[in-house]
Amino acid sequence: MPRLFSTVIAAALLAGCTSAQQLFVERGVFSAQSAKDAEGRVLKATVCAMSIGAYHRINTEREREALDVLCGGDEGGS
């Protein structure tokens, strides 16, 4: 509910902006999204680069299953 409220408020505020102001806000949002997407790719690559030994030593079975889904391992072959 709070997210919906903030979205409605943001839409109302943007409705009063000039097109130049809206463009500035859209570029800022796009830039933030791009940065977060890049961060997500790096974090995934870091997790998926874990050594096989570490994978088996420090993770529970549930964590291993989650890593398999995230990193594309164990596709039902064994």
C-alpha angles and dihedrals in degrees: 000000000000089000091054090049093051090047091053091048091048091049091050092050093047091050088068094050125102117245090256091054091047090050090051091051092046091051090050092050091047091049092050092048091049091051092049091047091052090048090051092051091050093048092049091048090050093051094044092050090067113130118251091242093053090046091059098038104050108027131082119227090260091052090048090053091051091049090049091054094045097044099035097246130144099023092186095283098127 
